[in-house]
Amino acid sequence: MQDIVIIGGGLVGLCAALAMRHPQRQVTVIEAGNLEQAPSDGLNSRSIALSTSSVQIFRALGVWSRIEAKAAPIRHIHVSSRGRWGSTRLNARDYHLDALGYVIENSVLIRCLLEAVTDCDNIELRQNAGFESIRQEATVNIGYRYDEQTPTVEARLALIADGAQSRARAALGIGHQIVDYGQSVVISNVEVSRPKHDTAYERFTPEGPLAMLPLGDRRYACVWTLSPQKAALACAQDDVEFGAALQDYFGFRLGLVERVGKRFSMPILRTRADALQCGRCLLIGNAANALHPVAGQSFNLSLRDIACLYELLNEESLAELNDAAIAALAKQYEAQRVSEQNQVIRYGDGLVTLFSNQLPLFDHLRAAGLGLLDLVPALKAQAAFSGMGMTFGGNRLLRGHL
Ligand SMILES: Cc1cc2nc3c(=O)[nH]c(=O)nc-3n(C[C@H](O)[C@H](O)[C@H](O)COP(=O)(O)OP(=O)(O)OC[C@H]3O[C@@H](n4cnc5c(N)ncnc54)[C@H](O)[C@@H]3O)c2cc1C
């Protein structure tokens, strides 16, 4: 009998495993893929921006030193609007911080987490193990496919972390809602001639926001929101054409765009589960909320969900929890997380509406907004702290210790 089974060993599943480990607990992660094979090839990788709240949580989990060595700090954020003078700058030192956030390649982050998980005797990671079925009685029974067999694992609690198209969520009968923003995002890493290592750029264009996140050396991760038609065109362009288009929209703040990596495009969707819990099963990560990438907050929000779970479960010996106690705990988790999730969703939706709308009125608002932000320190601080994931209270993991 396991104490906790985590279905899905992606970024969120692995972080949850590290947070749930406890000398008296046995934790098993079931992952369909083979994580050691995550590719990391220079200009063709995907990356993630970590907020300061995530840094605190990684510190508490004892993995920050591994991650920090491989992450690029963001000490300044430059926000501008194409064709407008309005611009604003956020500086870490104005908030007495070393960095406003960090950028790291997903595959590198997965490797750091894998190393930490492998070091824990009471976490078992079963790879190439695809979830098949779930049955809840006094415990949870999970069936999975492994090497042409279908073994089962029994646990007191299951965390569902198998992504936005979660099969486990469907098997539990939990519905989900999808909002399609009618836009796409094009992702590509680029190499520039005049890098500013610790500066990230967010540039609003009539088509949608264009973010350039520092990856170290001369590399930047470009995340560009476009109409589906323009995104398809960007992916079909050769490197020279795409580099020229990017240069035209972004300008010359980083010198010349000298090399570009493979382009990936995906529709901008938001997927939200109708409930965060069902019996002895709790939803986390993209299985619960997959937000659009414009505000770069999904993973950071998921880490704060995990911090909440840690707080609720830490003192509990799971063996002593009966059905009623588990149900109460699950309801508490849902109640505590829904309001912050709503706030983050509203913040992200607001950004998409404000910065993707092509009506002239919105263009003036954007320019005025950026000018205002620079003039009113309190407003700027609020924007910075929302982006850093620091607006919403704090528990032990958020304060950086277990
Ligand atoms: C372009 C882009 C940029 C982003 N940038 C940011 C950012 O800057 N900051 C931020 O906070 N967030 C960002 N995000 C969001 C972030 O990537 C996600 O929040 C995060 O990856 C979700 O992790 P997850 O583990 O919940 O889901 P996933 O990454 O989807 O992982 C799910 C895991 O479950 C496994 N799995 C699936 N099915 C099964 C099954 N049947 N059985 C067993 N295992 C299974 C999969 O193999 C996978 O390993 C971005 C997203 C995109 C698309």
Ligand as a Chemical Component Dictionary entry (heavy atoms), coordinates in Angstrom:
data_LIG
# 
_chem_comp.id                   LIG 
_chem_comp.type                 NON-POLYMER 
_chem_comp.pdbx_formal_charge   0 
_chem_comp.three_letter_code    LIG 
# 
loop_
_chem_comp_atom.comp_id 
_chem_comp_atom.atom_id 
_chem_comp_atom.alt_atom_id 
_chem_comp_atom.type_symbol 
_chem_comp_atom.charge 
_chem_comp_atom.model_Cartn_x 
_chem_comp_atom.model_Cartn_y 
_chem_comp_atom.model_Cartn_z 
_chem_comp_atom.pdbx_ordinal 
LIG C1  C1  C 0 4.450  28.003 -24.666 1  
LIG C2  C2  C 0 4.260  27.843 -23.193 2  
LIG C3  C3  C 0 4.978  28.656 -22.330 3  
LIG C4  C4  C 0 4.774  28.554 -20.960 4  
LIG N1  N1  N 0 5.463  29.367 -20.134 5  
LIG C5  C5  C 0 5.230  29.308 -18.816 6  
LIG C6  C6  C 0 5.913  30.174 -17.915 7  
LIG O1  O1  O 0 6.745  30.976 -18.329 8  
LIG N2  N2  N 0 5.641  30.086 -16.580 9  
LIG C7  C7  C 0 4.704  29.202 -16.101 10 
LIG O2  O2  O 0 4.457  29.197 -14.884 11 
LIG N3  N3  N 0 4.060  28.358 -16.931 12 
LIG C8  C8  C 0 4.299  28.383 -18.267 13 
LIG N4  N4  N 0 3.677  27.505 -19.095 14 
LIG C9  C9  C 0 2.833  26.461 -18.517 15 
LIG C10 C10 C 0 3.643  25.227 -18.083 16 
LIG O3  O3  O 0 4.373  24.727 -19.187 17 
LIG C11 C11 C 0 2.694  24.172 -17.544 18 
LIG O4  O4  O 0 2.006  24.736 -16.459 19 
LIG C12 C12 C 0 3.394  22.943 -17.002 20 
LIG O5  O5  O 0 4.217  22.372 -17.978 21 
LIG C13 C13 C 0 2.334  21.921 -16.585 22 
LIG O6  O6  O 0 2.955  20.793 -16.083 23 
LIG P1  P1  P 0 2.123  19.468 -15.763 24 
LIG O7  O7  O 0 3.127  18.554 -15.169 25 
LIG O8  O8  O 0 0.886  19.790 -15.022 26 
LIG O9  O9  O 0 1.598  18.958 -17.174 27 
LIG P2  P2  P 0 2.419  18.350 -18.370 28 
LIG O10 O10 O 0 3.663  19.121 -18.609 29 
LIG O11 O11 O 0 1.472  18.184 -19.505 30 
LIG O12 O12 O 0 2.868  16.909 -17.835 31 
LIG C14 C14 C 0 1.978  15.838 -17.718 32 
LIG C15 C15 C 0 2.776  14.568 -17.538 33 
LIG O13 O13 O 0 1.860  13.485 -17.417 34 
LIG C16 C16 C 0 2.281  12.429 -18.267 35 
LIG N5  N5  N 0 1.083  11.679 -18.685 36 
LIG C17 C17 C 0 0.140  12.040 -19.593 37 
LIG N6  N6  N 0 -0.778 11.087 -19.710 38 
LIG C18 C18 C 0 -0.421 10.109 -18.849 39 
LIG C19 C19 C 0 -0.977 8.843  -18.539 40 
LIG N7  N7  N 0 -2.082 8.366  -19.153 41 
LIG N8  N8  N 0 -0.344 8.073  -17.620 42 
LIG C20 C20 C 0 0.783  8.523  -16.984 43 
LIG N9  N9  N 0 1.354  9.712  -17.270 44 
LIG C21 C21 C 0 0.762  10.497 -18.188 45 
LIG C22 C22 C 0 2.975  13.109 -19.426 46 
LIG O14 O14 O 0 3.882  12.218 -20.064 47 
LIG C23 C23 C 0 3.684  14.256 -18.746 48 
LIG O15 O15 O 0 4.965  13.924 -18.277 49 
LIG C24 C24 C 0 3.850  27.598 -20.466 50 
LIG C25 C25 C 0 3.141  26.768 -21.330 51 
LIG C26 C26 C 0 3.341  26.894 -22.690 52 
LIG C27 C27 C 0 2.552  26.005 -23.613 53 
# 
loop_
_chem_comp_bond.comp_id 
_chem_comp_bond.atom_id_1 
_chem_comp_bond.atom_id_2 
_chem_comp_bond.value_order 
_chem_comp_bond.pdbx_ordinal 
LIG C1  C2  SING 1  
LIG C2  C3  SING 2  
LIG C2  C26 DOUB 3  
LIG C3  C4  DOUB 4  
LIG C4  N1  SING 5  
LIG C4  C24 SING 6  
LIG N1  C5  DOUB 7  
LIG C5  C6  SING 8  
LIG C5  C8  SING 9  
LIG C6  O1  DOUB 10 
LIG C6  N2  SING 11 
LIG N2  C7  SING 12 
LIG C7  O2  DOUB 13 
LIG C7  N3  SING 14 
LIG N3  C8  DOUB 15 
LIG C8  N4  SING 16 
LIG N4  C9  SING 17 
LIG N4  C24 SING 18 
LIG C9  C10 SING 19 
LIG C10 O3  SING 20 
LIG C10 C11 SING 21 
LIG C11 O4  SING 22 
LIG C11 C12 SING 23 
LIG C12 O5  SING 24 
LIG C12 C13 SING 25 
LIG C13 O6  SING 26 
LIG O6  P1  SING 27 
LIG P1  O7  DOUB 28 
LIG P1  O8  SING 29 
LIG P1  O9  SING 30 
LIG O9  P2  SING 31 
LIG P2  O10 DOUB 32 
LIG P2  O11 SING 33 
LIG P2  O12 SING 34 
LIG O12 C14 SING 35 
LIG C14 C15 SING 36 
LIG C15 O13 SING 37 
LIG C15 C23 SING 38 
LIG O13 C16 SING 39 
LIG C16 N5  SING 40 
LIG C16 C22 SING 41 
LIG N5  C17 SING 42 
LIG N5  C21 SING 43 
LIG C17 N6  DOUB 44 
LIG N6  C18 SING 45 
LIG C18 C19 SING 46 
LIG C18 C21 DOUB 47 
LIG C19 N7  SING 48 
LIG C19 N8  DOUB 49 
LIG N8  C20 SING 50 
LIG C20 N9  DOUB 51 
LIG N9  C21 SING 52 
LIG C22 O14 SING 53 
LIG C22 C23 SING 54 
LIG C23 O15 SING 55 
LIG C24 C25 DOUB 56 
LIG C25 C26 SING 57 
LIG C26 C27 SING 58 
# 
